[in-house]
Amino acid sequence: MDNKKLLILGGYGNTGQLIARLLLQETNAELILAGRSIKKADNLATLLNDRFEGDRVTGICADASDVENLKQAFHGVDMVIVASSTAEYAKYVAVTALEVGIDYMDIQYSTEKTSLLKSMTSEIEKAGRCFITDGGFHPGLPAALVHYVAQHYDKLEKANVGSVIKVNWARLSLAESTAYEFMAELTDFESLVFKKGKWEKARLQGMLDYITMDFGRGFDRQYAVPMFMEEMRCIPETYPSLSETGFYVGGFNWFVDWLIFPLAAILLKLFPKRAAKPTTKLMSWGLKTFSKPPYGTLLKVESAGIKDGKPITEDVTLYHEDGYMFTAIPVVACLLQYLDGSIKKPGLWTQANIVETNRLMKDMERMGVDITIQVQ
Ligand SMILES: NC(=O)c1ccc[n+]([C@@H]2O[C@H](COP(=O)([O-])OP(=O)(O)OC[C@H]3O[C@@H](n4cnc5c(N)ncnc54)[C@H](OP(=O)(O)O)[C@@H]3O)[C@@H](O)[C@H]2O)c1
């Protein structure tokens, strides 16, 4: 693996700093940590240079809303990893990456970002750049889990993926932009599921079409509502024998799920600007006040189909106690494949559909994700 130079936008944020640590542990890459505070970037760079060999980290000031600043920051870099809560500036970051001639990876869930990047596909291909979008846990892993189980069937008929994120929010410090982005995503997502051979819109933002999944580990049976992930779009075409697939997101706590999110969704539709701050505050309060242990983050695929003429089922559960580690680990597992050139190719890709899943699973397990597989 050569010494690539990677710039992490949001490099001292919760997810960004874990990506940085894992990259230093797993690769020889040189890192630039960027954000709007040079002090925070410098402090973390010094700390990481003390902890890891090679003096490979520097800190810089970069603002995703400032194109000239981004141009300077991207100069001499191989790839930008967007781990900042800057989905609203996705255009600036992606266009500047193309202009300067560097590769790109992001970890945000944002329908606007997805349509923007899709509209740039031919420019990305013409420029010969590798753009990987929707990195992380979700987005990032649901479709990869379907690819993983699909190889064990002659005919895959059903593959539903669900997640549980139980975090001790009271102990977390989130940037205001991150909290707002989080709430905007969770109150305005597409809720499509693939049933009886076609994509269907779920009713009332999925609240009437929830499923329950047994996640085990003290989380037991939980409800989860359909949340469309771009990475799932190609799944029914890839496996035409599938009659049912989709991604379902689990709840946070009863108060936030059934009271705050529906209220925030209505207020944000009616008054997008004026309601942003108060609804974000309300959500932060609800998460901090009503979230109770056990804490942990899980992703599970429940699949069914035919193998050697017999019906079988395969359930795969991925678990990490820390949701941020569980976001950073798949990003770095994907980057290991990018850095050795095996998935570095021109075009726009989603993490879940560009990675080789067997290696992804092995690398994630080595980095601390607990994997349970049950075949019946
Ligand atoms: N795919 C997944 O599974 C997954 C999971 C978790 C989170 N995420 C996403 O990851 C992103 C980061 O989440 P987080 O919880 O790590 O956030 P966080 O801890 O609040 O960190 C956000 C980082 O972004 C930086 N930032 C904010 N505005 C910026 C700007 N205009 N220019 C440059 N940097 C800026 C912040 O630094 P300054 O404010 O000092 O500039 C900070 O370093 C969010 O978009 C979140 O939705 C994805």
The ligand as an SDF file (V2000), in Angstrom:
LIG
                    3D

 48 52  0  0  0  0  0  0  0  0999 V2000
  -23.2660    6.7770    7.3980 N   0  0  0  0  0  0  0  0  0  0  0  0
  -23.3750    6.6260    8.6910 C   0  0  0  0  0  0  0  0  0  0  0  0
  -23.5630    5.5070    9.1650 O   0  0  0  0  0  0  0  0  0  0  0  0
  -23.2530    7.8170    9.6230 C   0  0  0  0  0  0  0  0  0  0  0  0
  -23.2480    7.5980   11.0190 C   0  0  0  0  0  0  0  0  0  0  0  0
  -23.0390    8.6920   11.8690 C   0  0  0  0  0  0  0  0  0  0  0  0
  -22.8990    9.9680   11.3370 C   0  0  0  0  0  0  0  0  0  0  0  0
  -22.9580   10.1310    9.9690 N   0  0  0  0  0  0  0  0  0  0  0  0
  -22.8060   11.4910    9.4040 C   0  0  0  0  0  0  0  0  0  0  0  0
  -21.4630   11.9110    9.6220 O   0  0  0  0  0  0  0  0  0  0  0  0
  -21.4120   13.3350    9.7260 C   0  0  0  0  0  0  0  0  0  0  0  0
  -20.5990   13.6970   10.9790 C   0  0  0  0  0  0  0  0  0  0  0  0
  -21.2710   13.2350   12.1230 O   0  0  0  0  0  0  0  0  0  0  0  0
  -20.5940   13.3350   13.5740 P   0  0  0  0  0  0  0  0  0  0  0  0
  -21.5920   12.8370   14.5230 O   0  0  0  0  0  0  0  0  0  0  0  0
  -19.2330   12.7810   13.5370 O   0  0  0  0  0  0  0  0  0  0  0  0
  -20.5330   14.9420   13.7420 O   0  0  0  0  0  0  0  0  0  0  0  0
  -19.7320   15.8550   14.7940 P   0  0  0  0  0  0  0  0  0  0  0  0
  -19.0680   15.0400   15.8200 O   0  0  0  0  0  0  0  0  0  0  0  0
  -20.6630   16.9190   15.2050 O   0  0  0  0  0  0  0  0  0  0  0  0
  -18.6040   16.4800   13.8520 O   0  0  0  0  0  0  0  0  0  0  0  0
  -18.9100   17.2810   12.7590 C   0  0  0  0  0  0  0  0  0  0  0  0
  -17.6000   17.7510   12.1670 C   0  0  0  0  0  0  0  0  0  0  0  0
  -17.8960   18.5140   10.9880 O   0  0  0  0  0  0  0  0  0  0  0  0
  -17.1610   19.7350   11.0570 C   0  0  0  0  0  0  0  0  0  0  0  0
  -17.8680   20.7700   10.2940 N   0  0  0  0  0  0  0  0  0  0  0  0
  -19.1150   21.2490   10.5020 C   0  0  0  0  0  0  0  0  0  0  0  0
  -19.3840   22.2380    9.6200 N   0  0  0  0  0  0  0  0  0  0  0  0
  -18.2700   22.3640    8.8300 C   0  0  0  0  0  0  0  0  0  0  0  0
  -17.9280   23.2100    7.7510 C   0  0  0  0  0  0  0  0  0  0  0  0
  -18.7690   24.1230    7.2630 N   0  0  0  0  0  0  0  0  0  0  0  0
  -16.7170   23.0480    7.1660 N   0  0  0  0  0  0  0  0  0  0  0  0
  -15.8270   22.1240    7.6300 C   0  0  0  0  0  0  0  0  0  0  0  0
  -16.1000   21.2970    8.6580 N   0  0  0  0  0  0  0  0  0  0  0  0
  -17.3020   21.4200    9.2610 C   0  0  0  0  0  0  0  0  0  0  0  0
  -17.0980   20.0520   12.5460 C   0  0  0  0  0  0  0  0  0  0  0  0
  -16.0460   20.9430   12.8630 O   0  0  0  0  0  0  0  0  0  0  0  0
  -16.3120   22.5310   12.9990 P   0  0  0  0  0  0  0  0  0  0  0  0
  -17.7370   22.7450   13.4180 O   0  0  0  0  0  0  0  0  0  0  0  0
  -15.3050   22.9650   14.0350 O   0  0  0  0  0  0  0  0  0  0  0  0
  -16.0000   23.0930   11.6410 O   0  0  0  0  0  0  0  0  0  0  0  0
  -16.8110   18.6570   13.1070 C   0  0  0  0  0  0  0  0  0  0  0  0
  -15.4400   18.3480   12.9890 O   0  0  0  0  0  0  0  0  0  0  0  0
  -22.8730   13.8080    9.7640 C   0  0  0  0  0  0  0  0  0  0  0  0
  -23.2120   14.2880    8.4810 O   0  0  0  0  0  0  0  0  0  0  0  0
  -23.6490   12.5450   10.0840 C   0  0  0  0  0  0  0  0  0  0  0  0
  -24.9580   12.5740    9.5540 O   0  0  0  0  0  0  0  0  0  0  0  0
  -23.1140    9.0870    9.1300 C   0  0  0  0  0  0  0  0  0  0  0  0
  1  2  1  0
  2  3  2  0
  2  4  1  0
  4  5  1  0
  4 48  2  0
  5  6  2  0
  6  7  1  0
  7  8  2  0
  8  9  1  0
  8 48  1  0
  9 10  1  0
  9 46  1  0
 10 11  1  0
 11 12  1  0
 11 44  1  0
 12 13  1  0
 13 14  1  0
 14 15  2  0
 14 16  1  0
 14 17  1  0
 17 18  1  0
 18 19  2  0
 18 20  1  0
 18 21  1  0
 21 22  1  0
 22 23  1  0
 23 24  1  0
 23 42  1  0
 24 25  1  0
 25 26  1  0
 25 36  1  0
 26 27  1  0
 26 35  1  0
 27 28  2  0
 28 29  1  0
 29 30  1  0
 29 35  2  0
 30 31  1  0
 30 32  2  0
 32 33  1  0
 33 34  2  0
 34 35  1  0
 36 37  1  0
 36 42  1  0
 37 38  1  0
 38 39  2  0
 38 40  1  0
 38 41  1  0
 42 43  1  0
 44 45  1  0
 44 46  1  0
 46 47  1  0
M  CHG  2   8   1  16  -1
M  END
$$$$
